[in-house]
Amino acid sequence: MKSPDLRLEIEYLPVESLRPYDRNARKHADDDVDAIAASIQTFGFDDPIGIWRDNLIVEGHGRLLAAKKLGLTEVPCIRLDHLTDEERRAYALAHNRTAELSAWDYDLRDMEIEDLSFDMTDFGFDKLEDVDVDDLFAPAPEREPDEPKQIQCPHCGEWFTP
């Protein structure tokens, strides 16, 4: 187990010196990169890219893509050289997965968004709609069964229900 009091230091490195991990399991669509770029442009590059020996990216591939899209020449990074190779690979997966585990309190989120002057669609939020989430998961309403379809036999001409 690693020491939780490890001190990380931010260093600024040229974008071109960073190496994406070729087995990165997290994929970024253009819309994702656009949202990350909008966040960086609006608020700053506030989340350093985690790198390992020889500037291999452990976490932050989307931020690197956004930085390139914005034409940045250097980005903040933190070194994760204290990790073994296996720990680095496990951390990359854990870092991305743990971000997915939290649930939104949609009422609080919506109140917060409504109070902001920012267009949050720039950051990947859809326009808010008056949708009852329970309706999205409600069973389909029951309907009357269709009348059975009659088929005519091409040989004898008799009509029947299959």
Short mmCIF file of the C-alpha atoms (twelve columns), coordinates in Angstrom:
data_MODEL
# 
_entry.id   MODEL 
# 
loop_
_atom_site.group_PDB 
_atom_site.id 
_atom_site.type_symbol 
_atom_site.label_atom_id 
_atom_site.label_alt_id 
_atom_site.label_comp_id 
_atom_site.label_asym_id 
_atom_site.label_seq_id 
_atom_site.Cartn_x 
_atom_site.Cartn_y 
_atom_site.Cartn_z 
_atom_site.pdbx_PDB_model_num 
ATOM 1   C CA . MET A 1   0.000   0.000   0.000   1 
ATOM 2   C CA . LYS A 2   1.312   3.422   -0.956  1 
ATOM 3   C CA . SER A 3   1.748   6.191   1.548   1 
ATOM 4   C CA . PRO A 4   -1.303  8.501   1.468   1 
ATOM 5   C CA . ASP A 5   0.888   11.461  2.434   1 
ATOM 6   C CA . LEU A 6   2.874   11.358  -0.808  1 
ATOM 7   C CA . ARG A 7   3.447   14.915  -2.034  1 
ATOM 8   C CA . LEU A 8   2.739   15.535  -5.695  1 
ATOM 9   C CA . GLU A 9   4.315   18.407  -7.571  1 
ATOM 10  C CA . ILE A 10  2.993   19.987  -10.736 1 
ATOM 11  C CA . GLU A 11  5.391   20.403  -13.641 1 
ATOM 12  C CA . TYR A 12  4.621   21.954  -17.007 1 
ATOM 13  C CA . LEU A 13  5.657   19.855  -19.977 1 
ATOM 14  C CA . PRO A 14  5.454   20.328  -23.746 1 
ATOM 15  C CA . VAL A 15  2.316   18.739  -25.190 1 
ATOM 16  C CA . GLU A 16  4.392   16.908  -27.791 1 
ATOM 17  C CA . SER A 17  6.534   15.251  -25.090 1 
ATOM 18  C CA . LEU A 18  3.569   13.318  -23.659 1 
ATOM 19  C CA . ARG A 19  2.931   9.767   -24.841 1 
ATOM 20  C CA . PRO A 20  -0.635  8.395   -24.867 1 
ATOM 21  C CA . TYR A 21  -0.933  4.860   -23.485 1 
ATOM 22  C CA . ASP A 22  -1.814  2.640   -26.438 1 
ATOM 23  C CA . ARG A 23  -4.005  0.401   -24.256 1 
ATOM 24  C CA . ASN A 24  -6.015  3.253   -22.742 1 
ATOM 25  C CA . ALA A 25  -9.486  1.771   -22.331 1 
ATOM 26  C CA . ARG A 26  -11.251 5.133   -22.108 1 
ATOM 27  C CA . LYS A 27  -12.307 6.494   -25.497 1 
ATOM 28  C CA . HIS A 28  -13.160 10.129  -26.183 1 
ATOM 29  C CA . ALA A 29  -15.626 11.185  -28.868 1 
ATOM 30  C CA . ASP A 30  -15.260 14.609  -30.476 1 
ATOM 31  C CA . ASP A 31  -18.108 15.958  -28.308 1 
ATOM 32  C CA . ASP A 32  -16.272 14.816  -25.162 1 
ATOM 33  C CA . VAL A 33  -13.083 16.573  -26.233 1 
ATOM 34  C CA . ASP A 34  -15.070 19.710  -27.111 1 
ATOM 35  C CA . ALA A 35  -16.605 19.754  -23.607 1 
ATOM 36  C CA . ILE A 36  -13.195 19.270  -21.958 1 
ATOM 37  C CA . ALA A 37  -11.709 22.010  -24.147 1 
ATOM 38  C CA . ALA A 38  -14.567 24.372  -23.253 1 
ATOM 39  C CA . SER A 39  -13.968 23.690  -19.573 1 
ATOM 40  C CA . ILE A 40  -10.224 24.352  -19.885 1 
ATOM 41  C CA . GLN A 41  -10.859 27.507  -21.885 1 
ATOM 42  C CA . THR A 42  -13.448 28.780  -19.394 1 
ATOM 43  C CA . PHE A 43  -11.934 27.776  -16.058 1 
ATOM 44  C CA . GLY A 44  -8.277  27.013  -16.801 1 
ATOM 45  C CA . PHE A 45  -6.294  23.790  -16.916 1 
ATOM 46  C CA . ASP A 46  -7.089  22.900  -13.303 1 
ATOM 47  C CA . ASP A 47  -6.649  19.132  -13.450 1 
ATOM 48  C CA . PRO A 48  -3.071  18.053  -14.247 1 
ATOM 49  C CA . ILE A 49  -2.384  15.064  -16.454 1 
ATOM 50  C CA . GLY A 50  -1.002  12.065  -14.574 1 
ATOM 51  C CA . ILE A 51  2.150   10.735  -16.211 1 
ATOM 52  C CA . TRP A 52  4.554   7.890   -15.568 1 
ATOM 53  C CA . ARG A 53  8.136   7.196   -16.593 1 
ATOM 54  C CA . ASP A 54  9.105   8.609   -19.995 1 
ATOM 55  C CA . ASN A 55  5.983   10.839  -19.928 1 
ATOM 56  C CA . LEU A 56  3.543   8.007   -20.557 1 
ATOM 57  C CA . ILE A 57  0.011   9.208   -19.789 1 
ATOM 58  C CA . VAL A 58  -1.675  7.290   -16.981 1 
ATOM 59  C CA . GLU A 59  -4.777  9.479   -16.751 1 
ATOM 60  C CA . GLY A 60  -5.709  12.564  -18.717 1 
ATOM 61  C CA . HIS A 61  -5.847  11.436  -22.339 1 
ATOM 62  C CA . GLY A 62  -8.975  13.542  -22.934 1 
ATOM 63  C CA . ARG A 63  -7.293  16.599  -21.435 1 
ATOM 64  C CA . LEU A 64  -4.321  16.116  -23.759 1 
ATOM 65  C CA . LEU A 65  -6.649  15.934  -26.777 1 
ATOM 66  C CA . ALA A 66  -8.417  19.091  -25.588 1 
ATOM 67  C CA . ALA A 67  -5.089  20.877  -25.058 1 
ATOM 68  C CA . LYS A 68  -4.050  20.036  -28.611 1 
ATOM 69  C CA . LYS A 69  -7.418  21.238  -29.912 1 
ATOM 70  C CA . LEU A 70  -6.878  24.544  -28.083 1 
ATOM 71  C CA . GLY A 71  -3.350  24.875  -29.470 1 
ATOM 72  C CA . LEU A 72  -1.680  24.730  -26.053 1 
ATOM 73  C CA . THR A 73  2.041   24.065  -26.176 1 
ATOM 74  C CA . GLU A 74  2.475   22.901  -22.581 1 
ATOM 75  C CA . VAL A 75  0.239   21.387  -19.923 1 
ATOM 76  C CA . PRO A 76  0.398   20.784  -16.163 1 
ATOM 77  C CA . CYS A 77  1.392   17.259  -15.188 1 
ATOM 78  C CA . ILE A 78  1.977   15.242  -12.054 1 
ATOM 79  C CA . ARG A 79  4.440   12.367  -11.965 1 
ATOM 80  C CA . LEU A 80  3.147   8.998   -10.829 1 
ATOM 81  C CA . ASP A 81  6.538   7.286   -10.929 1 
ATOM 82  C CA . HIS A 82  5.963   5.859   -7.434  1 
ATOM 83  C CA . LEU A 83  3.613   3.307   -9.023  1 
ATOM 84  C CA . THR A 84  4.778   -0.033  -10.359 1 
ATOM 85  C CA . ASP A 85  3.787   -0.904  -13.923 1 
ATOM 86  C CA . GLU A 86  0.889   -3.056  -12.696 1 
ATOM 87  C CA . GLU A 87  -0.237  -0.364  -10.238 1 
ATOM 88  C CA . ARG A 88  -0.096  2.237   -13.020 1 
ATOM 89  C CA . ARG A 89  -2.340  0.126   -15.239 1 
ATOM 90  C CA . ALA A 90  -4.766  -0.632  -12.398 1 
ATOM 91  C CA . TYR A 91  -4.843  3.022   -11.324 1 
ATOM 92  C CA . ALA A 92  -5.693  4.162   -14.866 1 
ATOM 93  C CA . LEU A 93  -8.732  1.886   -14.861 1 
ATOM 94  C CA . ALA A 94  -9.704  2.730   -11.267 1 
ATOM 95  C CA . HIS A 95  -9.337  6.468   -11.882 1 
ATOM 96  C CA . ASN A 96  -11.809 6.366   -14.750 1 
ATOM 97  C CA . ARG A 97  -14.212 3.886   -13.157 1 
ATOM 98  C CA . THR A 98  -14.526 5.606   -9.781  1 
ATOM 99  C CA . ALA A 99  -15.594 8.810   -11.531 1 
ATOM 100 C CA . GLU A 100 -18.561 6.881   -12.969 1 
ATOM 101 C CA . LEU A 101 -19.745 5.460   -9.647  1 
ATOM 102 C CA . SER A 102 -21.232 8.613   -8.139  1 
ATOM 103 C CA . ALA A 103 -24.872 9.405   -8.758  1 
ATOM 104 C CA . TRP A 104 -26.338 12.836  -9.405  1 
ATOM 105 C CA . ASP A 105 -28.908 14.433  -7.163  1 
ATOM 106 C CA . TYR A 106 -30.770 15.725  -10.211 1 
ATOM 107 C CA . ASP A 107 -32.881 18.212  -8.279  1 
ATOM 108 C CA . LEU A 108 -29.805 19.847  -6.736  1 
ATOM 109 C CA . ARG A 109 -27.901 19.681  -10.020 1 
ATOM 110 C CA . ASP A 110 -30.751 21.342  -11.882 1 
ATOM 111 C CA . MET A 111 -31.109 24.055  -9.224  1 
ATOM 112 C CA . GLU A 112 -27.374 24.726  -9.418  1 
ATOM 113 C CA . ILE A 113 -27.408 24.904  -13.213 1 
ATOM 114 C CA . GLU A 114 -30.434 27.216  -13.211 1 
ATOM 115 C CA . ASP A 115 -28.635 29.610  -10.835 1 
ATOM 116 C CA . LEU A 116 -25.552 29.872  -13.069 1 
ATOM 117 C CA . SER A 117 -25.019 32.343  -15.880 1 
ATOM 118 C CA . PHE A 118 -22.908 29.802  -17.801 1 
ATOM 119 C CA . ASP A 119 -24.252 27.832  -20.749 1 
ATOM 120 C CA . MET A 120 -23.631 24.412  -19.278 1 
ATOM 121 C CA . THR A 121 -24.342 22.686  -22.606 1 
ATOM 122 C CA . ASP A 122 -20.770 23.741  -23.487 1 
ATOM 123 C CA . PHE A 123 -19.583 21.274  -20.862 1 
ATOM 124 C CA . GLY A 124 -21.686 18.303  -21.930 1 
ATOM 125 C CA . PHE A 125 -24.924 18.993  -20.062 1 
ATOM 126 C CA . ASP A 126 -28.065 18.654  -22.137 1 
ATOM 127 C CA . LYS A 127 -30.678 21.329  -22.014 1 
ATOM 128 C CA . LEU A 128 -32.943 20.659  -19.066 1 
ATOM 129 C CA . GLU A 129 -36.370 19.372  -19.915 1 
ATOM 130 C CA . ASP A 130 -39.431 18.767  -17.807 1 
ATOM 131 C CA . VAL A 131 -39.123 14.998  -17.852 1 
ATOM 132 C CA . ASP A 132 -40.211 12.811  -14.993 1 
ATOM 133 C CA . VAL A 133 -37.399 10.272  -14.651 1 
ATOM 134 C CA . ASP A 134 -39.881 7.702   -13.326 1 
ATOM 135 C CA . ASP A 135 -41.757 7.942   -16.628 1 
ATOM 136 C CA . LEU A 136 -38.620 6.904   -18.494 1 
ATOM 137 C CA . PHE A 137 -38.575 3.562   -16.685 1 
ATOM 138 C CA . ALA A 138 -42.308 2.943   -16.421 1 
ATOM 139 C CA . PRO A 139 -43.604 -0.182  -18.131 1 
ATOM 140 C CA . ALA A 140 -45.221 0.345   -21.490 1 
ATOM 141 C CA . PRO A 141 -48.992 0.827   -21.247 1 
ATOM 142 C CA . GLU A 142 -51.020 -2.271  -21.930 1 
ATOM 143 C CA . ARG A 143 -52.854 -2.336  -25.224 1 
ATOM 144 C CA . GLU A 144 -55.472 -4.458  -26.800 1 
ATOM 145 C CA . PRO A 145 -54.017 -7.337  -28.770 1 
ATOM 146 C CA . ASP A 146 -54.218 -6.977  -32.513 1 
ATOM 147 C CA . GLU A 147 -56.801 -9.029  -34.351 1 
ATOM 148 C CA . PRO A 148 -55.195 -12.225 -35.562 1 
ATOM 149 C CA . LYS A 149 -54.140 -11.914 -39.175 1 
ATOM 150 C CA . GLN A 150 -55.834 -14.259 -41.616 1 
ATOM 151 C CA . ILE A 151 -53.759 -15.922 -44.301 1 
ATOM 152 C CA . GLN A 152 -55.103 -17.593 -47.444 1 
ATOM 153 C CA . CYS A 153 -53.539 -20.857 -48.479 1 
ATOM 154 C CA . PRO A 154 -52.240 -20.458 -52.050 1 
ATOM 155 C CA . HIS A 155 -52.980 -24.113 -52.831 1 
ATOM 156 C CA . CYS A 156 -56.538 -24.689 -51.563 1 
ATOM 157 C CA . GLY A 157 -57.708 -21.062 -51.121 1 
ATOM 158 C CA . GLU A 158 -58.853 -21.657 -47.537 1 
ATOM 159 C CA . TRP A 159 -58.392 -18.833 -44.981 1 
ATOM 160 C CA . PHE A 160 -56.798 -19.595 -41.611 1 
ATOM 161 C CA . THR A 161 -55.116 -17.946 -38.604 1 
ATOM 162 C CA . PRO A 162 -51.481 -18.973 -38.150 1 
# 
